[in-house]
């Protein structure tokens, strides 16, 4: 929770918060764009390498799909850590 500094009136504080939120949204948008471009490259190289060596590398069609698979992978690692009672190896490879 944000606390208004004592030297700021409510209007100044609201403007400051709105500016900070706008900056965070812009940063989020840049990161989503970067992730989207990265996934496009990953998918392109997966296609090329699969054609080259007959492999079965996974292609991600969207940022949402990648985030879903990432969450699944993190859940598997957390479950492995809970079962082992220690550090899990971060070698989760999505299907």
C-alpha positions as CSV (number, residue, x, y, z in Angstrom):
1,X,0.0,0.0,0.0
2,X,1.3,3.4,-0.9
3,X,1.4,6.1,1.8
4,X,1.1,9.7,0.8
5,X,4.3,11.7,1.9
6,X,3.5,14.4,4.4
7,X,4.8,17.1,2.2
8,X,2.4,16.3,-0.7
9,X,-1.2,17.3,-0.9
10,X,-3.8,14.8,-2.2
11,X,-3.8,16.2,-5.8
12,X,0.0,16.0,-6.1
13,X,-0.1,12.5,-4.7
14,X,-2.8,11.5,-7.2
15,X,-0.8,12.9,-10.1
16,X,2.3,11.1,-8.9
17,X,0.5,7.8,-8.6
18,X,-1.1,8.2,-12.1
19,X,2.3,9.0,-13.6
20,X,3.9,6.0,-11.9
21,X,1.1,3.7,-13.1
22,X,1.4,5.0,-16.6
23,X,5.2,4.3,-16.5
24,X,4.5,0.8,-15.2
25,X,2.0,0.1,-17.9
26,X,4.4,1.3,-20.6
27,X,7.2,-0.9,-19.2
28,X,4.7,-3.9,-19.1
29,X,3.8,-3.3,-22.7
30,X,7.5,-3.2,-23.7
31,X,8.1,-6.5,-21.9
32,X,5.1,-8.2,-23.5
33,X,6.3,-7.0,-26.9
34,X,9.8,-8.3,-26.2
35,X,8.4,-11.7,-25.0
36,X,6.2,-11.9,-28.0
37,X,9.2,-11.3,-30.4
38,X,11.3,-13.8,-28.4
39,X,8.6,-16.5,-28.7
40,X,8.3,-15.8,-32.5
41,X,12.1,-16.4,-32.8
42,X,11.9,-19.5,-30.6
43,X,9.1,-20.9,-32.7
44,X,10.9,-20.1,-35.9
45,X,14.1,-21.8,-34.8
46,X,12.1,-24.8,-33.4
47,X,10.5,-25.2,-36.8
48,X,13.9,-25.0,-38.6
49,X,15.6,-27.4,-36.2
50,X,12.7,-29.9,-36.4
51,X,12.9,-29.8,-40.1
52,X,16.7,-30.3,-40.0
53,X,16.9,-33.2,-37.6
54,X,13.4,-34.5,-37.2
55,X,13.1,-33.3,-33.6
56,X,10.0,-32.5,-31.8
57,X,10.8,-29.1,-30.3
58,X,7.7,-27.2,-29.0
59,X,6.5,-24.1,-30.6
60,X,4.5,-21.6,-28.6
61,X,1.7,-19.8,-30.4
62,X,1.2,-17.0,-27.9
63,X,2.5,-15.3,-24.8
64,X,-0.5,-16.7,-22.9
65,X,0.4,-20.3,-23.9
66,X,4.0,-19.8,-22.8
67,X,2.9,-18.3,-19.5
68,X,0.5,-21.2,-18.9
69,X,3.3,-23.8,-19.6
70,X,5.7,-21.8,-17.4
71,X,3.2,-21.9,-14.5
72,X,2.8,-25.7,-15.0
73,X,6.5,-26.2,-15.0
74,X,6.9,-24.0,-11.8
75,X,4.2,-26.1,-10.1
76,X,6.1,-29.3,-11.0
77,X,9.3,-27.9,-9.7
78,X,7.6,-26.8,-6.4
79,X,6.0,-30.3,-6.1
80,X,9.3,-32.0,-6.6
81,X,10.9,-29.7,-4.0
82,X,8.1,-30.5,-1.5
83,X,8.6,-34.3,-2.0
84,X,12.4,-34.1,-1.9
85,X,12.4,-31.7,1.0
86,X,15.1,-29.7,-0.6
87,X,16.2,-28.0,-3.7
88,X,14.6,-29.2,-6.9
89,X,16.6,-29.2,-10.1
90,X,15.3,-26.6,-12.6
91,X,15.3,-29.0,-15.5
92,X,11.6,-29.0,-16.2
93,X,11.0,-29.3,-19.9
94,X,7.4,-28.7,-21.0
95,X,5.8,-31.4,-23.2
